[in-house]
């Protein structure tokens, strides 16, 4: 049996350029891409209780 370990990293982002284009498509490896969301949308997303607690407790 192969063991799998997952590491989650949570960090803050400060957007310095309003014209910044986020890479929304995946890299075909370990990323499905990314997109910006409003904090108030977290309650409507399927995220882990850990993530919800960190994000909603932080803001």
PAZAPA-4460 file (N, C-alpha, C; in steps of 0.05 Angstrom, whole numbers, plus 32768, in hexadecimal, padded with zeros to 4 digits):
% residues 59
    n_x    n_y    n_z   ca_x   ca_y   ca_z    c_x    c_y    c_z   seq   type   mol
   8011   7FE8   8000   8000   8000   8000   8012   8019   8000     1      X     A
   800B   802C   7FF0   801A   8045   7FEE   800D   805A   8000     2      X     A
   801D   8068   8010   8012   807D   8021   8011   8097   8012     3      X     A
   7FFC   80A7   8017   7FF9   80C1   800B   7FF6   80D6   8021     4      X     A
   8006   80EB   801F   8004   8101   8032   7FFD   811A   8022     5      X     A
   7FE9   8128   802D   7FE0   8141   8021   7FE8   8158   8033     6      X     A
   7FF3   816D   8027   7FFA   8185   8036   7FE9   819C   802B     7      X     A
   7FDA   81A9   803C   7FCB   81C1   8034   7FD9   81DA   803D     8      X     A
   7FDA   81ED   802B   7FE7   8207   8031   7FD3   821D   802F     9      X     A
   7FD0   822D   8043   7FBE   8243   8043   7FCE   825D   8045    10      X     A
   7FC9   8270   8034   7FD8   8288   8034   7FC7   82A0   802A    11      X     A
   7FCF   82B8   8031   7FC1   82D0   8029   7FCD   82DA   800F    12      X     A
   7FBC   82E6   7FFE   7FC5   82F2   7FE5   7FBD   830F   7FE5    13      X     A
   7FD0   8320   7FDE   7FCA   833C   7FDB   7FCC   8343   7FBD    14      X     A
   7FB6   834B   7FB1   7FB5   8351   7F95   7FBF   836D   7F90    15      X     A
   7FD6   8370   7F83   7FE2   838B   7F7F   7FDB   8397   7F64    16      X     A
   7FD1   8387   7F51   7FCB   8390   7F36   7FAF   8387   7F2F    17      X     A
   7F9C   8399   7F2C   7F80   8392   7F26   7F7E   8386   7F0A    18      X     A
   7F92   8388   7EFA   7F92   837D   7EDF   7F9E   8361   7EDE    19      X     A
   7FA6   8356   7EF5   7FB2   833C   7EF7   7F9F   8327   7EEC    20      X     A
   7FA9   8315   7EDB   7F99   82FF   7ED0   7FA1   82E5   7EDE    21      X     A
   7F8F   82DA   7EEE   7F94   82C1   7EFC   7F94   82AA   7EE8    22      X     A
   7FA7   8297   7EEA   7FA7   8280   7ED8   7F91   826D   7EE1    23      X     A
   7F7B   826D   7ED2   7F63   825E   7EDA   7F63   8241   7ED1    24      X     A
   7F74   823A   7EBD   7F74   821E   7EB3   7F8A   820F   7EC2    25      X     A
   7F87   81F5   7EC3   7F99   81E3   7ED1   7FB3   81DF   7EC2    26      X     A
   7FC6   81D3   7ED0   7FE0   81CE   7EC4   7FE2   81B1   7EBA    27      X     A
   7FCD   81A1   7EBD   7FCD   8186   7EB4   7FDB   8173   7EC7    28      X     A
   7FE4   817D   7EDE   7FF3   816C   7EF1   7FE4   816B   7F0B    29      X     A
   7FE9   817F   7F1C   7FDD   817F   7F37   7FCB   8197   7F3C    30      X     A
   7FC5   81A6   7F27   7FB4   81BE   7F2B   7F9D   81BE   7F17    31      X     A
   7F85   81C3   7F21   7F6E   81C6   7F0F   7F6A   81E3   7F08    32      X     A
   7F7D   81F4   7F10   7F7A   8211   7F0B   7F71   8220   7F24    33      X     A
   7F6B   8239   7F21   7F63   8249   7F38   7F4F   825F   7F2F    34      X     A
   7F41   8269   7F42   7F30   8280   7F3D   7F2A   828F   7F58    35      X     A
   7F26   82A9   7F55   7F20   82B9   7F6D   7F03   82B5   7F75    36      X     A
   7EFE   82B4   7F8F   7EE2   82B3   7F99   7EE0   82C7   7FB0    37      X     A
   7EC8   82D0   7FB5   7EC3   82E1   7FCC   7EC1   82D0   7FE5    38      X     A
   7ECA   82DA   7FFC   7EC9   82CB   8015   7EAD   82C2   801B    39      X     A
   7E99   82D3   8016   7E7D   82CC   801C   7E73   82B4   800C    40      X     A
   7E80   82AD   7FF7   7E78   8295   7FE7   7E81   827B   7FF3    41      X     A
   7E92   827B   8007   7E9C   8263   8013   7E87   8251   801E    42      X     A
   7E72   825C   8029   7E5C   824C   8034   7E4E   823B   801F    43      X     A
   7E50   8243   8006   7E42   8235   7FF1   7E54   8221   7FE2    44      X     A
   7E6D   821F   7FEA   7E80   820D   7FDD   7E84   81F3   7FED    45      X     A
   7E8B   81DE   7FDF   7E92   81C5   7FEB   7EB0   81C5   7FF3    46      X     A
   7EB5   81D1   800B   7ED0   81D1   8015   7ED1   81C3   8030    47      X     A
   7EE9   81BC   8039   7EEB   81AE   8052   7EE4   81C0   8069    48      X     A
   7EDB   81B4   8080   7ED6   81C4   8098   7EEE   81D3   80A1    49      X     A
   7F06   81C8   809E   7F1F   81D5   80A5   7F22   81EF   8095    50      X     A
   7F1F   81ED   807B   7F23   8204   806A   7F0E   8219   8070    51      X     A
   7EF5   8211   8074   7EE0   8224   807A   7EE6   8233   8094    52      X     A
   7EEF   8224   80A9   7EF5   8231   80C3   7F0C   8245   80C0    53      X     A
   7F21   823D   80B2   7F38   824F   80AE   7F30   8268   809F    54      X     A
   7F22   8265   8089   7F1B   827B   8078   7F06   828D   8085    55      X     A
   7EF1   8282   8090   7EDC   8293   809B   7EE5   829E   80B6    56      X     A
   7EF6   8291   80C4   7F00   829B   80DE   7F15   82B1   80DA    57      X     A
   7F22   82B1   80C3   7F38   82C4   80BE   7F2D   82DF   80B5    58      X     A
   7F17   82DF   80A7   7F0D   82F8   809C   7EF4   8302   80AA    59      X     A
***
